[in-house]
Amino acid sequence: MGSSQTFSKPLVKSINALVAASRRYRWTVLALAAAVTIVSADYATTHFQINTKTRNFISAKLPWRQNMIAMDKAFPQSVDQIIVVIDGKTPELTETAAQRLNEKLAARPDLFRSIVQLNGGRFFNQNGLLFRPAAEVRGTTEALLKARPLLATLSSDPSLRGIMDAFSDTAHEVRKRSGSLDAFAQPMAALGDGLEDLLASRPTFFSWQSLLTGQAASPRELRQILDVQPVLDYRALQPGQIPANFIRDSANSLGLTPGQGVRVRLTGSVPLADEEYGAIEEGAVINRVGTALLVLLILWLALRSARIVLAVALCVVAGLAVTAAAGLKMAGSFNLISLAFGVLFIGIGTDFAIQFSVRYRAERHHEPGFDKAIGRTANKIGRPLALAAAATAAGFFSFLPTDYTGVSELGLIAGTGMLIAFFTTLTVLPALLSILGAPVETEPIGFKFLAPADRFMSRHRYAVVIGTLAVALAGTPLLLKLQFDFNPLDLSSPKTEAVATLRDLMKDPATDPNTISILAPSLTDTRAVTERLRQLPDVARVTTLESFIPEDQDAKLASIRQAAVALKPELDASHRRPAPSDVEDVAAMERADQTLTTAAGNAAGKGAEEARRLAGLIHKLAWGTPELRETARHALLPSLDTTFGLLRESLDARLITLRSIPPDLRADWVTQDGRARIDVAPKGDPDDNANLIRFSEAVRKIAPAATGQPVIIQESGNTVVKAFAEAGLWALLSISLLLLIVLRRVTDVLLTLVPLALAGTVTLEITVLIGMPLNFANIIALPVLLGVGVAFKIYFILAWRAGATNLLETSLTRAVVFSAMTTATAFGSLWLSQFPGMSSMGKLLALALLCTLAAAVLFQPALMGPPRKVVPEEGA
């Protein structure tokens, strides 16, 4: 024990001297503190930067990160994307919306580097039929040939007059040739349904494509996707907010709204990240103000003096400002994880000020004089604070060697912050207390009402220790079921647009973004790999540049050319009639009404029934208001123009070869130096971690250098878990060594660490019981548990070594409890976050804090037992 005292004497003397000097030169200290705080706050404000590149949260030296970086460099247009998903009620609405929005965005190169219409644009519009099965192409062209008379009339006169003439003439000819209207029943039924909705004032979204082909539009025909690469501002919390808002505003200004039959949604890496940051900031001001008020209330309950509370608050503010400035100076910028240093500083750094202030109150009860009371406070609390600060900082610094860069920066800033908090507690706080003054304490400081609990624990300490350890050991099998949720989507609210849209895309293997990418030396080298990949049972789709060369092109082109020879002359837009007046439209409707009625006569059958229904609807439209007919024009004519435009393009299909693939499409699959990309999509549920693990492992057996979201998710999780295991080991070693140097007894080191290990074990066991898996966000609770926990344990072990008894009644327990309450309040602010990941972090932090407090206040005193018969240690 003597060696321990010898070791601690210089430290205690230095702390006593520092506190005494701060008291004596209080105005100088206050002036210096104010100056440093102002300069630090100004530096933090003017140099504040936030790095929102989550890709940089993990070291770039790891092999899987190197593979990801290589793919990003090869295809930079695939990085930092906004995926614009356009869903329309009809294929025509969808196509028109995509074209108009594409043109609008292309006019702003200052906001968008590139805009690509996936599976759309001129190449796919012209050659889309070639990507369908040969039987479907044949059926489509035959349907178009049958509709040739209808197409001819509509093409020459795309108006209400033309529609009426086309249907009345075609119905007449069909009845004349076959004696029945059944062959023309489907087109009449389609137009009748549209007019029926229109006359009933229901939203009318009419598809001429479906009418002409006789086939309902497929889900893929009702969706267009724009792959947009925005110009990002990484200095902003939401780097893509300005481009994203422009897209949304453009969609609204173009009338691309659900009311007009179109829905535009945004997803992709940029909106997903921005929504996370937005959720973090949502209600943040109210949350922070509420947290600050609660912390002040807790400080008041702990200290019972407005002057002491003010001193503590000013001390914490000064330390926080200096820590922020130091963090920016060391790291250059904050990342989304290191931003949590503020919560950690308030939660843990305030503990030092509370410990000092509560001890000061206790000494002021025995010693009315301020100078002697503050001196006794420094003498007794200095050594525990120094050891707690050093141990806590060592715990945070243990993350520095790990590959989890995001948390290693947090460890650097938070660890430095602990040392800053310790220094300000010993300088700024005594100076403020000396200036502000504080009343003499008339009552003992502590929890006298806990005396029965002290007596109970003293009488039954073995039962408490054995029972607690037995419960913890009995729960250890639960640790085998401890899960780490690798899916980053689970950290985001499923109700947000970006997440909901992404999950929608994941339902279709053709649009599922959870693909694995492989970089092959050349396009030729992709063939053997592709063949092996397609044999895997976990693979749904394999895509390379050669996937854009359709099969059976000769047969498909023959069908298309046959239709083109017959239809192209009929679709010549140069022979259009002048637009009719409303009077001419009404006249055409009256003719159509009469012709359809005559053609149907008294005949039975589906065709005759649809002709009579259509005639009746046309009659109502003809006798309606001009505004009603204008509504009909708006509902029927734009899609007619779009249909004819797409039809003309599709009849001009050409043989697709590698050389004929457009350069912009080719650039997405082959680099300029010839390297080629292979994309592999999974079968099964893409939101199932187990499924993605199987998929990733199967693909990487064939291509070890593969990358992509499934690989990144799994490897990120493994890296994070490894980082925390490494940091935990380093923290355990460093803290154990520090405690051994100071305490000089292995048993005392164990008395400090065993309750900490118990708290950690029980915390993890409870997470399994309540179904709370660890994830990328809440795992940060573990180093916080280490920091808070080791500080509390050190306070109790040093008090016990100094001969303190009935620890629950002492001012130390009061300080620890109220310190835990301030920490819980700071962490509770995270729990209330709208961002599920942040909320999850807050929940686990609260749980860890509860277990840590219980281990310190209830278990550790019982474990230590009665103090040894020793001379009290100086400064304990």
Secondary structure, 3 states (H helix, E strand, C coil): CHHHHHHHHHHHHHHHHHHHHHHHCHHHHHHHHHHHHHHHHHHHHHCCCEECCHHHHCCCCCHHHHHHHHHHHHCHHHCCCEEEEEEECCHHHHHHHHHHHHHHHHCCCCCEEEEEEECCHHHHHHHHHHHCCHHHHHHHHHHHHHCHHHHHHHHHCCCHHHHHHHHHHHHHHHHHHHCCCHHHHHHHHHHHHHHHHHHCCCCCCCCHHHHHHCCCCCCCCCEEEEEEEECCCCCCCCCCHHHHHHHHHHHHHCCCCHHHCEEEEEECHHHHHHHHHHHHHCCHHHHHHHHHHHHHHHHHHHHCCHHHHHHHHHHHHHHHHHHHHHHHHHHCCEECCHHHHHHHHHHHHHHHHHHHHHHHHHHHHHCCCHHHHHHHHHHHHHHHHHHHHHHHHHHHHCCCCCCCHHHHHHHHHHHHHHHHHHHHHHHHHHHHHHHHCCCCCCCCCCCHHHHHHHHHHHHCHHHHHHHHHHHHHHCHHHHHHCCECCCHHHHCCCCCHHHHHHHHHHCCCCCCCCCEEEEECCHHHHHHHHHHHHCCCCEEEEECHHHHCCCCHHHHHHHHHHHHHHHCCCCCHHHCCCCCCHHHHHHHHHHHHHHHHHHHCCCCCHHHHHHHHHHHHHHHHHCCCHHHHHHHHHHHHHHHHHHHHHHHHHCCCCCCCCCCCCHHHHHCCECCCCCEEEEEEECCCCCCHHHHHHHHHHHHHHCCCCEEHHHHHHHHHHHHHHHHHHHHHHHHHHHHHHHHHHHCCHHHHHHHHHHHHHHHHHHHHHHHHCCCCECCCHHHHHHHHHHHHHHHHHHHHHHHHCCCCCHHHCHHHHHHHHHHHHHHHHHHHHHCCCCHHHHHHHHHHHHHHHHHHHHHHHHHHHHHCCCCCCCCCCCC
